[in-house]
Structure formats: C-alpha cells, structure tokens
Amino acid sequence: MNFTITDHLWFMNIALEQAELAYRAQEVPVGALLVSPTGDILSRQFNLKESNFNPVAHAEILALTEGAKKLQNWRLTDCYLYVTLEPCPMCLTALVQARVKACIFGAYDQKGGALSLGYLLHQDKRLNHQFSVVGGVMHFECSRILSQFFRERRTSYRQK
C-alpha cells in the first residue's frame, strides 16, 4: 500500500492523541504509532521516561517494542513509524535496527533531533538498512503541544 498525504495526516492525528495522553501524564508530549504495510495500527505509545524512570522509554522505542511483540518479529520491514517529534539519535538508530520502511514525523527538534543535528543514520550506506523520512507533517500542531508543555514547566519553576 502506498500511503498518501491524507493517510499521513490521519496517522499523525492519532500520534497527536498519544502526545496529549503524555501531556496529561506530565510526560514530554510525544506520541508515536507503528503502522503495518496494510494500514493497520500495530501500536500506539507515548513517552514514559518520567513515569517508568527509564531514560530509553521514548515513544518511538515503546512503539517499536510493542509492534515487534505483536508481530512476533523484531524485523518491522515495510512498517511505518509516525511520531510527533523528530527522532533523537537513539530512536533513529532503533528505527535502522528495526528495519522500518519509513519514519514520518511532525515537529523538527533543532536541539535534539538526529536529522537537525546532522545524524543522517537512515541514509548511511555503511549500515545494514536505509529508509525514507518525511518531516514537518502537521508541524504546527505537533510543536504547539510541546511549546505549551515546556512553557508551563518554566512558569512553575519560577513560582517556586
């Protein structure tokens, strides 16, 4: 199945719903979902670093893990990962290891995003897998919830 921009928008909206759940849980509001080649949602996750006291509990890692368990296969060939924030270097490397077909993300992350920092691991021919990346899908909506979250945190720190 070839996904259209309409499909990308549909799935990104679902990832944004996960980001909203993260926001309510006082986690950095990032949501991710793993989609099968036929368009079935294999997993929906959001950041759980704070709740789980786990530095690698990023939404992308959790979505890959849940999807792999569901498929009973760590090779997520032909699957698409949707995430509301540009993946960090750790998550981009995990996507290489999982052998996804594509990563579609919302907001760019100039300070921590792998692509923004110049780590183009998804294109590195020295690695065993390459895949496509589409960035900026619903950038405004995805960045708005992040900005609101951090603005509120800065305000609460100043009041203490």
TORPA-951152 format. One record per atom (N, C-alpha, C): residue number from 0; residue in one letter; x, z, y. Coordinates in steps of 0.2 Angstrom, whole numbers, plus 5000, padded with zeros to 4 digits. Layout:
N
<num:NUM&residuo:a&px:X&pz:Z&py:Y> $
...
END
This chain:
160
<num:0&residuo:m&px:5004&pz:5000&py:4994> $
<num:0&residuo:m&px:5000&pz:5000&py:5000> $
<num:0&residuo:m&px:5004&pz:5000&py:5006> $
<num:1&residuo:n&px:5003&pz:4996&py:5011> $
<num:1&residuo:n&px:5007&pz:4996&py:5017> $
<num:1&residuo:n&px:5002&pz:4999&py:5022> $
<num:2&residuo:f&px:5005&pz:5005&py:5025> $
<num:2&residuo:f&px:5002&pz:5009&py:5030> $
<num:2&residuo:f&px:5002&pz:5005&py:5037> $
<num:3&residuo:t&px:4996&pz:5006&py:5040> $
<num:3&residuo:t&px:4996&pz:5003&py:5047> $
<num:3&residuo:t&px:4996&pz:5009&py:5052> $
<num:4&residuo:i&px:4997&pz:5007&py:5058> $
<num:4&residuo:i&px:4997&pz:5012&py:5063> $
<num:4&residuo:i&px:4991&pz:5016&py:5063> $
<num:5&residuo:t&px:4985&pz:5014&py:5061> $
<num:5&residuo:t&px:4979&pz:5018&py:5061> $
<num:5&residuo:t&px:4980&pz:5023&py:5055> $
<num:6&residuo:d&px:4983&pz:5021&py:5050> $
<num:6&residuo:d&px:4985&pz:5026&py:5044> $
<num:6&residuo:d&px:4990&pz:5031&py:5047> $
<num:7&residuo:h&px:4995&pz:5029&py:5050> $
<num:7&residuo:h&px:5000&pz:5034&py:5053> $
<num:7&residuo:h&px:4996&pz:5039&py:5058> $
<num:8&residuo:l&px:4992&pz:5037&py:5062> $
<num:8&residuo:l&px:4988&pz:5041&py:5067> $
<num:8&residuo:l&px:4984&pz:5046&py:5063> $
<num:9&residuo:w&px:4981&pz:5044&py:5058> $
<num:9&residuo:w&px:4976&pz:5048&py:5053> $
<num:9&residuo:w&px:4980&pz:5053&py:5050> $
<num:10&residuo:f&px:4986&pz:5052&py:5047> $
<num:10&residuo:f&px:4990&pz:5057&py:5044> $
<num:10&residuo:f&px:4993&pz:5061&py:5049> $
<num:11&residuo:m&px:4995&pz:5059&py:5054> $
<num:11&residuo:m&px:4999&pz:5063&py:5059> $
<num:11&residuo:m&px:4994&pz:5068&py:5062> $
<num:12&residuo:n&px:4987&pz:5066&py:5063> $
<num:12&residuo:n&px:4982&pz:5071&py:5065> $
<num:12&residuo:n&px:4982&pz:5077&py:5060> $
<num:13&residuo:i&px:4982&pz:5075&py:5053> $
<num:13&residuo:i&px:4982&pz:5080&py:5048> $
<num:13&residuo:i&px:4988&pz:5085&py:5048> $
<num:14&residuo:a&px:4994&pz:5082&py:5050> $
<num:14&residuo:a&px:5000&pz:5086&py:5051> $
<num:14&residuo:a&px:4999&pz:5090&py:5057> $
<num:15&residuo:l&px:4996&pz:5088&py:5062> $
<num:15&residuo:l&px:4995&pz:5092&py:5068> $
<num:15&residuo:l&px:4990&pz:5098&py:5066> $
<num:16&residuo:e&px:4985&pz:5097&py:5062> $
<num:16&residuo:e&px:4981&pz:5103&py:5060> $
<num:16&residuo:e&px:4986&pz:5108&py:5056> $
<num:17&residuo:q&px:4991&pz:5106&py:5053> $
<num:17&residuo:q&px:4995&pz:5111&py:5049> $
<num:17&residuo:q&px:5000&pz:5114&py:5055> $
<num:18&residuo:a&px:5002&pz:5111&py:5060> $
<num:18&residuo:a&px:5005&pz:5114&py:5066> $
<num:18&residuo:a&px:5001&pz:5119&py:5069> $
<num:19&residuo:e&px:4995&pz:5118&py:5070> $
<num:19&residuo:e&px:4990&pz:5123&py:5073> $
<num:19&residuo:e&px:4990&pz:5129&py:5068> $
<num:20&residuo:l&px:4990&pz:5128&py:5062> $
<num:20&residuo:l&px:4990&pz:5134&py:5057> $
<num:20&residuo:l&px:4996&pz:5138&py:5058> $
<num:21&residuo:a&px:5002&pz:5134&py:5059> $
<num:21&residuo:a&px:5008&pz:5138&py:5060> $
<num:21&residuo:a&px:5008&pz:5142&py:5067> $
<num:22&residuo:y&px:5005&pz:5138&py:5072> $
<num:22&residuo:y&px:5004&pz:5142&py:5078> $
<num:22&residuo:y&px:5000&pz:5148&py:5078> $
<num:23&residuo:r&px:4995&pz:5148&py:5074> $
<num:23&residuo:r&px:4991&pz:5154&py:5073> $
<num:23&residuo:r&px:4994&pz:5159&py:5069> $
<num:24&residuo:a&px:4999&pz:5157&py:5065> $
<num:24&residuo:a&px:5003&pz:5162&py:5061> $
<num:24&residuo:a&px:5009&pz:5164&py:5065> $
<num:25&residuo:q&px:5010&pz:5162&py:5071> $
<num:25&residuo:q&px:5015&pz:5164&py:5075> $
<num:25&residuo:q&px:5022&pz:5161&py:5072> $
<num:26&residuo:e&px:5021&pz:5156&py:5069> $
<num:26&residuo:e&px:5027&pz:5152&py:5067> $
<num:26&residuo:e&px:5028&pz:5146&py:5072> $
<num:27&residuo:v&px:5034&pz:5143&py:5072> $
<num:27&residuo:v&px:5035&pz:5137&py:5076> $
<num:27&residuo:v&px:5031&pz:5132&py:5074> $
<num:28&residuo:p&px:5026&pz:5129&py:5078> $
<num:28&residuo:p&px:5021&pz:5125&py:5076> $
<num:28&residuo:p&px:5023&pz:5118&py:5074> $
<num:29&residuo:v&px:5026&pz:5117&py:5068> $
<num:29&residuo:v&px:5027&pz:5111&py:5065> $
<num:29&residuo:v&px:5024&pz:5110&py:5058> $
<num:30&residuo:g&px:5020&pz:5105&py:5057> $
<num:30&residuo:g&px:5016&pz:5103&py:5051> $
<num:30&residuo:g&px:5019&pz:5097&py:5048> $
<num:31&residuo:a&px:5019&pz:5097&py:5041> $
<num:31&residuo:a&px:5021&pz:5091&py:5038> $
<num:31&residuo:a&px:5016&pz:5090&py:5032> $
<num:32&residuo:l&px:5016&pz:5083&py:5030> $
<num:32&residuo:l&px:5012&pz:5082&py:5024> $
<num:32&residuo:l&px:5016&pz:5076&py:5020> $
<num:33&residuo:l&px:5015&pz:5076&py:5014> $
<num:33&residuo:l&px:5018&pz:5071&py:5009> $
<num:33&residuo:l&px:5012&pz:5067&py:5007> $
<num:34&residuo:v&px:5013&pz:5060&py:5007> $
<num:34&residuo:v&px:5008&pz:5056&py:5006> $
<num:34&residuo:v&px:5010&pz:5051&py:5000> $
<num:35&residuo:s&px:5006&pz:5050&py:4995> $
<num:35&residuo:s&px:5008&pz:5046&py:4990> $
<num:35&residuo:s&px:5008&pz:5038&py:4992> $
<num:36&residuo:p&px:5011&pz:5034&py:4988> $
<num:36&residuo:p&px:5010&pz:5027&py:4990> $
<num:36&residuo:p&px:5003&pz:5024&py:4990> $
<num:37&residuo:t&px:4998&pz:5027&py:4987> $
<num:37&residuo:t&px:4991&pz:5025&py:4987> $
<num:37&residuo:t&px:4987&pz:5029&py:4993> $
<num:38&residuo:g&px:4991&pz:5033&py:4997> $
<num:38&residuo:g&px:4987&pz:5036&py:5002> $
<num:38&residuo:g&px:4985&pz:5043&py:5001> $
<num:39&residuo:d&px:4986&pz:5046&py:4995> $
<num:39&residuo:d&px:4983&pz:5052&py:4993> $
<num:39&residuo:d&px:4988&pz:5057&py:4996> $
<num:40&residuo:i&px:4985&pz:5063&py:4999> $
<num:40&residuo:i&px:4990&pz:5068&py:5001> $
<num:40&residuo:i&px:4992&pz:5073&py:4996> $
<num:41&residuo:l&px:4998&pz:5073&py:4995> $
<num:41&residuo:l&px:5001&pz:5077&py:4989> $
<num:41&residuo:l&px:5002&pz:5084&py:4991> $
<num:42&residuo:s&px:5004&pz:5085&py:4998> $
<num:42&residuo:s&px:5005&pz:5092&py:5000> $
<num:42&residuo:s&px:5004&pz:5092&py:5008> $
<num:43&residuo:r&px:5002&pz:5098&py:5010> $
<num:43&residuo:r&px:5001&pz:5100&py:5017> $
<num:43&residuo:r&px:5005&pz:5106&py:5018> $
<num:44&residuo:q&px:5009&pz:5107&py:5023> $
<num:44&residuo:q&px:5013&pz:5113&py:5024> $
<num:44&residuo:q&px:5014&pz:5114&py:5031> $
<num:45&residuo:f&px:5016&pz:5120&py:5033> $
<num:45&residuo:f&px:5019&pz:5121&py:5040> $
<num:45&residuo:f&px:5025&pz:5126&py:5039> $
<num:46&residuo:n&px:5028&pz:5127&py:5045> $
<num:46&residuo:n&px:5034&pz:5131&py:5045> $
<num:46&residuo:n&px:5032&pz:5138&py:5043> $
<num:47&residuo:l&px:5037&pz:5141&py:5039> $
<num:47&residuo:l&px:5036&pz:5148&py:5036> $
<num:47&residuo:l&px:5042&pz:5152&py:5037> $
<num:48&residuo:k&px:5046&pz:5150&py:5041> $
<num:48&residuo:k&px:5053&pz:5154&py:5042> $
<num:48&residuo:k&px:5052&pz:5161&py:5043> $
<num:49&residuo:e&px:5048&pz:5163&py:5048> $
<num:49&residuo:e&px:5047&pz:5170&py:5050> $
<num:49&residuo:e&px:5043&pz:5174&py:5045> $
<num:50&residuo:s&px:5038&pz:5171&py:5042> $
<num:50&residuo:s&px:5033&pz:5174&py:5038> $
<num:50&residuo:s&px:5037&pz:5176&py:5031> $
<num:51&residuo:n&px:5041&pz:5171&py:5029> $
<num:51&residuo:n&px:5045&pz:5172&py:5022> $
<num:51&residuo:n&px:5052&pz:5174&py:5023> $
<num:52&residuo:f&px:5054&pz:5175&py:5029> $
<num:52&residuo:f&px:5061&pz:5177&py:5031> $
<num:52&residuo:f&px:5066&pz:5172&py:5027> $
<num:53&residuo:n&px:5064&pz:5166&py:5028> $
<num:53&residuo:n&px:5068&pz:5161&py:5024> $
<num:53&residuo:n&px:5070&pz:5156&py:5029> $
<num:54&residuo:p&px:5077&pz:5155&py:5030> $
<num:54&residuo:p&px:5079&pz:5150&py:5035> $
<num:54&residuo:p&px:5078&pz:5143&py:5033> $
<num:55&residuo:v&px:5077&pz:5141&py:5027> $
<num:55&residuo:v&px:5075&pz:5134&py:5025> $
<num:55&residuo:v&px:5068&pz:5133&py:5024> $
<num:56&residuo:a&px:5064&pz:5137&py:5026> $
<num:56&residuo:a&px:5056&pz:5136&py:5025> $
<num:56&residuo:a&px:5053&pz:5132&py:5031> $
<num:57&residuo:h&px:5057&pz:5126&py:5032> $
<num:57&residuo:h&px:5054&pz:5121&py:5036> $
<num:57&residuo:h&px:5048&pz:5118&py:5033> $
<num:58&residuo:a&px:5044&pz:5115&py:5037> $
<num:58&residuo:a&px:5038&pz:5112&py:5035> $
<num:58&residuo:a&px:5039&pz:5106&py:5030> $
<num:59&residuo:e&px:5045&pz:5102&py:5032> $
<num:59&residuo:e&px:5047&pz:5097&py:5028> $
<num:59&residuo:e&px:5049&pz:5099&py:5021> $
<num:60&residuo:i&px:5053&pz:5104&py:5020> $
<num:60&residuo:i&px:5056&pz:5106&py:5014> $
<num:60&residuo:i&px:5050&pz:5109&py:5010> $
<num:61&residuo:l&px:5045&pz:5113&py:5013> $
<num:61&residuo:l&px:5040&pz:5115&py:5009> $
<num:61&residuo:l&px:5035&pz:5110&py:5006> $
<num:62&residuo:a&px:5034&pz:5104&py:5010> $
<num:62&residuo:a&px:5030&pz:5099&py:5008> $
<num:62&residuo:a&px:5033&pz:5095&py:5003> $
<num:63&residuo:l&px:5040&pz:5094&py:5003> $
<num:63&residuo:l&px:5043&pz:5090&py:4998> $
<num:63&residuo:l&px:5043&pz:5094&py:4991> $
<num:64&residuo:t&px:5044&pz:5101&py:4992> $
<num:64&residuo:t&px:5044&pz:5105&py:4986> $
<num:64&residuo:t&px:5037&pz:5105&py:4982> $
<num:65&residuo:e&px:5032&pz:5106&py:4986> $
<num:65&residuo:e&px:5025&pz:5106&py:4984> $
<num:65&residuo:e&px:5023&pz:5099&py:4981> $
<num:66&residuo:g&px:5025&pz:5094&py:4984> $
<num:66&residuo:g&px:5024&pz:5087&py:4981> $
<num:66&residuo:g&px:5027&pz:5086&py:4975> $
<num:67&residuo:a&px:5034&pz:5088&py:4975> $
<num:67&residuo:a&px:5038&pz:5087&py:4969> $
<num:67&residuo:a&px:5035&pz:5091&py:4963> $
<num:68&residuo:k&px:5032&pz:5097&py:4964> $
<num:68&residuo:k&px:5029&pz:5101&py:4959> $
<num:68&residuo:k&px:5023&pz:5097&py:4956> $
<num:69&residuo:k&px:5019&pz:5095&py:4961> $
<num:69&residuo:k&px:5013&pz:5091&py:4959> $
<num:69&residuo:k&px:5014&pz:5085&py:4955> $
<num:70&residuo:l&px:5019&pz:5081&py:4957> $
<num:70&residuo:l&px:5021&pz:5075&py:4953> $
<num:70&residuo:l&px:5025&pz:5077&py:4947> $
<num:71&residuo:q&px:5027&pz:5083&py:4946> $
<num:71&residuo:q&px:5032&pz:5085&py:4941> $
<num:71&residuo:q&px:5038&pz:5080&py:4941> $
<num:72&residuo:n&px:5041&pz:5079&py:4947> $
<num:72&residuo:n&px:5046&pz:5074&py:4948> $
<num:72&residuo:n&px:5049&pz:5075&py:4955> $
<num:73&residuo:w&px:5056&pz:5077&py:4955> $
<num:73&residuo:w&px:5059&pz:5078&py:4962> $
<num:73&residuo:w&px:5060&pz:5071&py:4965> $
<num:74&residuo:r&px:5060&pz:5066&py:4962> $
<num:74&residuo:r&px:5061&pz:5059&py:4965> $
<num:74&residuo:r&px:5054&pz:5057&py:4968> $
<num:75&residuo:l&px:5054&pz:5057&py:4974> $
<num:75&residuo:l&px:5047&pz:5056&py:4978> $
<num:75&residuo:l&px:5048&pz:5048&py:4981> $
<num:76&residuo:t&px:5050&pz:5044&py:4976> $
<num:76&residuo:t&px:5051&pz:5037&py:4978> $
<num:76&residuo:t&px:5044&pz:5034&py:4980> $
<num:77&residuo:d&px:5044&pz:5030&py:4985> $
<num:77&residuo:d&px:5038&pz:5027&py:4988> $
<num:77&residuo:d&px:5033&pz:5032&py:4992> $
<num:78&residuo:c&px:5035&pz:5038&py:4992> $
<num:78&residuo:c&px:5031&pz:5043&py:4996> $
<num:78&residuo:c&px:5033&pz:5043&py:5003> $
<num:79&residuo:y&px:5028&pz:5045&py:5008> $
<num:79&residuo:y&px:5029&pz:5045&py:5015> $
<num:79&residuo:y&px:5029&pz:5053&py:5017> $
<num:80&residuo:l&px:5033&pz:5055&py:5021> $
<num:80&residuo:l&px:5033&pz:5061&py:5024> $
<num:80&residuo:l&px:5031&pz:5061&py:5031> $
<num:81&residuo:y&px:5026&pz:5064&py:5033> $
<num:81&residuo:y&px:5023&pz:5064&py:5040> $
<num:81&residuo:y&px:5025&pz:5071&py:5043> $
<num:82&residuo:v&px:5028&pz:5072&py:5049> $
<num:82&residuo:v&px:5030&pz:5078&py:5052> $
<num:82&residuo:v&px:5029&pz:5078&py:5059> $
<num:83&residuo:t&px:5027&pz:5083&py:5062> $
<num:83&residuo:t&px:5025&pz:5083&py:5069> $
<num:83&residuo:t&px:5031&pz:5084&py:5074> $
<num:84&residuo:l&px:5037&pz:5085&py:5071> $
<num:84&residuo:l&px:5043&pz:5086&py:5075> $
<num:84&residuo:l&px:5049&pz:5082&py:5071> $
<num:85&residuo:e&px:5053&pz:5079&py:5075> $
<num:85&residuo:e&px:5059&pz:5076&py:5072> $
<num:85&residuo:e&px:5063&pz:5080&py:5067> $
<num:86&residuo:p&px:5064&pz:5078&py:5061> $
<num:86&residuo:p&px:5068&pz:5082&py:5056> $
<num:86&residuo:p&px:5075&pz:5084&py:5059> $
<num:87&residuo:c&px:5077&pz:5090&py:5057> $
<num:87&residuo:c&px:5083&pz:5093&py:5058> $
<num:87&residuo:c&px:5088&pz:5090&py:5053> $
<num:88&residuo:p&px:5095&pz:5090&py:5054> $
<num:88&residuo:p&px:5099&pz:5088&py:5049> $
<num:88&residuo:p&px:5098&pz:5090&py:5042> $
<num:89&residuo:m&px:5096&pz:5096&py:5041> $
<num:89&residuo:m&px:5095&pz:5099&py:5034> $
<num:89&residuo:m&px:5089&pz:5095&py:5031> $
<num:90&residuo:c&px:5083&pz:5094&py:5035> $
<num:90&residuo:c&px:5077&pz:5091&py:5032> $
<num:90&residuo:c&px:5078&pz:5084&py:5031> $
<num:91&residuo:l&px:5082&pz:5081&py:5036> $
<num:91&residuo:l&px:5084&pz:5073&py:5035> $
<num:91&residuo:l&px:5088&pz:5072&py:5028> $
<num:92&residuo:t&px:5092&pz:5077&py:5027> $
<num:92&residuo:t&px:5096&pz:5077&py:5021> $
<num:92&residuo:t&px:5092&pz:5078&py:5015> $
<num:93&residuo:a&px:5087&pz:5082&py:5015> $
<num:93&residuo:a&px:5082&pz:5084&py:5010> $
<num:93&residuo:a&px:5078&pz:5077&py:5008> $
<num:94&residuo:l&px:5076&pz:5074&py:5014> $
<num:94&residuo:l&px:5072&pz:5068&py:5013> $
<num:94&residuo:l&px:5077&pz:5062&py:5009> $
<num:95&residuo:v&px:5083&pz:5062&py:5011> $
<num:95&residuo:v&px:5088&pz:5057&py:5007> $
<num:95&residuo:v&px:5088&pz:5059&py:5000> $
<num:96&residuo:q&px:5089&pz:5066&py:4998> $
<num:96&residuo:q&px:5089&pz:5068&py:4991> $
<num:96&residuo:q&px:5082&pz:5067&py:4988> $
<num:97&residuo:a&px:5077&pz:5068&py:4991> $
<num:97&residuo:a&px:5070&pz:5066&py:4988> $
<num:97&residuo:a&px:5069&pz:5059&py:4987> $
<num:98&residuo:r&px:5073&pz:5055&py:4990> $
<num:98&residuo:r&px:5072&pz:5048&py:4990> $
<num:98&residuo:r&px:5065&pz:5045&py:4992> $
<num:99&residuo:v&px:5063&pz:5048&py:4998> $
<num:99&residuo:v&px:5056&pz:5046&py:5001> $
<num:99&residuo:v&px:5057&pz:5038&py:5003> $
<num:100&residuo:k&px:5051&pz:5035&py:5004> $
<num:100&residuo:k&px:5051&pz:5029&py:5006> $
<num:100&residuo:k&px:5052&pz:5028&py:5014> $
<num:101&residuo:a&px:5048&pz:5033&py:5017> $
<num:101&residuo:a&px:5049&pz:5033&py:5025> $
<num:101&residuo:a&px:5047&pz:5040&py:5027> $
<num:102&residuo:c&px:5049&pz:5042&py:5033> $
<num:102&residuo:c&px:5048&pz:5048&py:5037> $
<num:102&residuo:c&px:5045&pz:5045&py:5044> $
<num:103&residuo:i&px:5039&pz:5048&py:5045> $
<num:103&residuo:i&px:5035&pz:5047&py:5051> $
<num:103&residuo:i&px:5035&pz:5053&py:5055> $
<num:104&residuo:f&px:5038&pz:5054&py:5061> $
<num:104&residuo:f&px:5037&pz:5060&py:5065> $
<num:104&residuo:f&px:5034&pz:5059&py:5072> $
<num:105&residuo:g&px:5032&pz:5065&py:5075> $
<num:105&residuo:g&px:5029&pz:5065&py:5081> $
<num:105&residuo:g&px:5034&pz:5066&py:5087> $
<num:106&residuo:a&px:5035&pz:5072&py:5089> $
<num:106&residuo:a&px:5039&pz:5073&py:5094> $
<num:106&residuo:a&px:5047&pz:5073&py:5093> $
<num:107&residuo:y&px:5050&pz:5070&py:5098> $
<num:107&residuo:y&px:5058&pz:5070&py:5097> $
<num:107&residuo:y&px:5060&pz:5077&py:5099> $
<num:108&residuo:d&px:5066&pz:5079&py:5096> $
<num:108&residuo:d&px:5069&pz:5085&py:5097> $
<num:108&residuo:d&px:5076&pz:5084&py:5099> $
<num:109&residuo:q&px:5077&pz:5084&py:5106> $
<num:109&residuo:q&px:5084&pz:5082&py:5109> $
<num:109&residuo:q&px:5089&pz:5087&py:5107> $
<num:110&residuo:k&px:5087&pz:5094&py:5105> $
<num:110&residuo:k&px:5092&pz:5099&py:5104> $
<num:110&residuo:k&px:5093&pz:5100&py:5097> $
<num:111&residuo:g&px:5089&pz:5098&py:5092> $
<num:111&residuo:g&px:5090&pz:5100&py:5085> $
<num:111&residuo:g&px:5088&pz:5094&py:5081> $
<num:112&residuo:g&px:5085&pz:5089&py:5083> $
<num:112&residuo:g&px:5083&pz:5083&py:5079> $
<num:112&residuo:g&px:5089&pz:5079&py:5076> $
<num:113&residuo:a&px:5089&pz:5078&py:5070> $
<num:113&residuo:a&px:5095&pz:5074&py:5067> $
<num:113&residuo:a&px:5096&pz:5067&py:5071> $
<num:114&residuo:l&px:5091&pz:5064&py:5072> $
<num:114&residuo:l&px:5092&pz:5057&py:5075> $
<num:114&residuo:l&px:5094&pz:5058&py:5082> $
<num:115&residuo:s&px:5091&pz:5062&py:5086> $
<num:115&residuo:s&px:5093&pz:5063&py:5093> $
<num:115&residuo:s&px:5100&pz:5065&py:5093> $
<num:116&residuo:l&px:5103&pz:5069&py:5088> $
<num:116&residuo:l&px:5110&pz:5071&py:5088> $
<num:116&residuo:l&px:5114&pz:5066&py:5086> $
<num:117&residuo:g&px:5112&pz:5061&py:5083> $
<num:117&residuo:g&px:5116&pz:5055&py:5081> $
<num:117&residuo:g&px:5117&pz:5055&py:5073> $
<num:118&residuo:y&px:5114&pz:5060&py:5070> $
<num:118&residuo:y&px:5115&pz:5060&py:5062> $
<num:118&residuo:y&px:5110&pz:5055&py:5059> $
<num:119&residuo:l&px:5112&pz:5049&py:5058> $
<num:119&residuo:l&px:5108&pz:5044&py:5055> $
<num:119&residuo:l&px:5108&pz:5044&py:5048> $
<num:120&residuo:l&px:5107&pz:5050&py:5044> $
<num:120&residuo:l&px:5108&pz:5050&py:5037> $
<num:120&residuo:l&px:5104&pz:5046&py:5033> $
<num:121&residuo:h&px:5098&pz:5044&py:5036> $
<num:121&residuo:h&px:5093&pz:5040&py:5032> $
<num:121&residuo:h&px:5096&pz:5032&py:5032> $
<num:122&residuo:q&px:5101&pz:5031&py:5036> $
<num:122&residuo:q&px:5104&pz:5024&py:5036> $
<num:122&residuo:q&px:5111&pz:5024&py:5033> $
<num:123&residuo:d&px:5114&pz:5029&py:5031> $
<num:123&residuo:d&px:5121&pz:5030&py:5029> $
<num:123&residuo:d&px:5122&pz:5026&py:5022> $
<num:124&residuo:k&px:5125&pz:5021&py:5022> $
<num:124&residuo:k&px:5126&pz:5017&py:5016> $
<num:124&residuo:k&px:5131&pz:5021&py:5011> $
<num:125&residuo:r&px:5134&pz:5026&py:5013> $
<num:125&residuo:r&px:5138&pz:5030&py:5008> $
<num:125&residuo:r&px:5134&pz:5035&py:5004> $
<num:126&residuo:l&px:5128&pz:5036&py:5006> $
<num:126&residuo:l&px:5123&pz:5040&py:5002> $
<num:126&residuo:l&px:5119&pz:5036&py:4997> $
<num:127&residuo:n&px:5116&pz:5039&py:4992> $
<num:127&residuo:n&px:5113&pz:5035&py:4987> $
<num:127&residuo:n&px:5106&pz:5033&py:4989> $
<num:128&residuo:h&px:5104&pz:5034&py:4995> $
<num:128&residuo:h&px:5097&pz:5032&py:4996> $
<num:128&residuo:h&px:5096&pz:5031&py:5004> $
<num:129&residuo:q&px:5093&pz:5026&py:5006> $
<num:129&residuo:q&px:5091&pz:5025&py:5013> $
<num:129&residuo:q&px:5084&pz:5024&py:5013> $
<num:130&residuo:f&px:5081&pz:5025&py:5019> $
<num:130&residuo:f&px:5074&pz:5025&py:5020> $
<num:130&residuo:f&px:5072&pz:5023&py:5028> $
<num:131&residuo:s&px:5066&pz:5021&py:5029> $
<num:131&residuo:s&px:5064&pz:5020&py:5036> $
<num:131&residuo:s&px:5062&pz:5026&py:5039> $
<num:132&residuo:v&px:5062&pz:5026&py:5046> $
<num:132&residuo:v&px:5060&pz:5032&py:5050> $
<num:132&residuo:v&px:5056&pz:5029&py:5056> $
<num:133&residuo:v&px:5050&pz:5032&py:5058> $
<num:133&residuo:v&px:5046&pz:5030&py:5063> $
<num:133&residuo:v&px:5046&pz:5036&py:5067> $
<num:134&residuo:g&px:5048&pz:5036&py:5074> $
<num:134&residuo:g&px:5047&pz:5042&py:5078> $
<num:134&residuo:g&px:5042&pz:5040&py:5084> $
<num:135&residuo:g&px:5040&pz:5046&py:5087> $
<num:135&residuo:g&px:5036&pz:5046&py:5093> $
<num:135&residuo:g&px:5028&pz:5045&py:5091> $
<num:136&residuo:v&px:5026&pz:5045&py:5085> $
<num:136&residuo:v&px:5019&pz:5044&py:5083> $
<num:136&residuo:v&px:5015&pz:5050&py:5086> $
<num:137&residuo:m&px:5011&pz:5049&py:5091> $
<num:137&residuo:m&px:5007&pz:5055&py:5094> $
<num:137&residuo:m&px:5012&pz:5060&py:5097> $
<num:138&residuo:h&px:5017&pz:5057&py:5100> $
<num:138&residuo:h&px:5022&pz:5062&py:5103> $
<num:138&residuo:h&px:5019&pz:5067&py:5108> $
<num:139&residuo:f&px:5015&pz:5065&py:5112> $
<num:139&residuo:f&px:5012&pz:5069&py:5117> $
<num:139&residuo:f&px:5009&pz:5075&py:5114> $
<num:140&residuo:e&px:5004&pz:5074&py:5109> $
<num:140&residuo:e&px:5000&pz:5079&py:5106> $
<num:140&residuo:e&px:5005&pz:5084&py:5102> $
<num:141&residuo:c&px:5010&pz:5081&py:5099> $
<num:141&residuo:c&px:5015&pz:5085&py:5095> $
<num:141&residuo:c&px:5019&pz:5089&py:5099> $
<num:142&residuo:s&px:5021&pz:5086&py:5104> $
<num:142&residuo:s&px:5026&pz:5090&py:5109> $
<num:142&residuo:s&px:5022&pz:5096&py:5113> $
<num:143&residuo:r&px:5016&pz:5094&py:5114> $
<num:143&residuo:r&px:5012&pz:5099&py:5118> $
<num:143&residuo:r&px:5011&pz:5106&py:5115> $
<num:144&residuo:i&px:5009&pz:5106&py:5108> $
<num:144&residuo:i&px:5008&pz:5112&py:5105> $
<num:144&residuo:i&px:5015&pz:5116&py:5104> $
<num:145&residuo:l&px:5021&pz:5112&py:5104> $
<num:145&residuo:l&px:5027&pz:5116&py:5104> $
<num:145&residuo:l&px:5029&pz:5119&py:5111> $
<num:146&residuo:s&px:5028&pz:5115&py:5116> $
<num:146&residuo:s&px:5029&pz:5117&py:5123> $
<num:146&residuo:s&px:5025&pz:5123&py:5124> $
<num:147&residuo:q&px:5018&pz:5123&py:5122> $
<num:147&residuo:q&px:5014&pz:5129&py:5123> $
<num:147&residuo:q&px:5017&pz:5135&py:5120> $
<num:148&residuo:f&px:5019&pz:5134&py:5113> $
<num:148&residuo:f&px:5021&pz:5140&py:5109> $
<num:148&residuo:f&px:5027&pz:5143&py:5113> $
<num:149&residuo:f&px:5032&pz:5139&py:5115> $
<num:149&residuo:f&px:5038&pz:5142&py:5117> $
<num:149&residuo:f&px:5037&pz:5144&py:5124> $
<num:150&residuo:r&px:5033&pz:5141&py:5128> $
<num:150&residuo:r&px:5031&pz:5144&py:5135> $
<num:150&residuo:r&px:5028&pz:5151&py:5134> $
<num:151&residuo:e&px:5024&pz:5152&py:5130> $
<num:151&residuo:e&px:5020&pz:5159&py:5128> $
<num:151&residuo:e&px:5026&pz:5164&py:5126> $
<num:152&residuo:r&px:5030&pz:5162&py:5122> $
<num:152&residuo:r&px:5036&pz:5166&py:5120> $
<num:152&residuo:r&px:5040&pz:5168&py:5125> $
<num:153&residuo:r&px:5042&pz:5164&py:5130> $
<num:153&residuo:r&px:5046&pz:5165&py:5136> $
<num:153&residuo:r&px:5042&pz:5170&py:5140> $
<num:154&residuo:t&px:5036&pz:5169&py:5141> $
<num:154&residuo:t&px:5032&pz:5174&py:5145> $
<num:154&residuo:t&px:5032&pz:5181&py:5142> $
<num:155&residuo:s&px:5031&pz:5181&py:5136> $
<num:155&residuo:s&px:5030&pz:5188&py:5133> $
<num:155&residuo:s&px:5037&pz:5191&py:5133> $
<num:156&residuo:y&px:5042&pz:5188&py:5132> $
<num:156&residuo:y&px:5049&pz:5191&py:5133> $
<num:156&residuo:y&px:5050&pz:5194&py:5140> $
<num:157&residuo:r&px:5048&pz:5190&py:5145> $
<num:157&residuo:r&px:5049&pz:5193&py:5152> $
<num:157&residuo:r&px:5045&pz:5199&py:5153> $
<num:158&residuo:q&px:5039&pz:5199&py:5150> $
<num:158&residuo:q&px:5035&pz:5205&py:5152> $
<num:158&residuo:q&px:5037&pz:5212&py:5149> $
<num:159&residuo:k&px:5041&pz:5211&py:5144> $
<num:159&residuo:k&px:5044&pz:5217&py:5140> $
<num:159&residuo:k&px:5049&pz:5221&py:5144> $
END
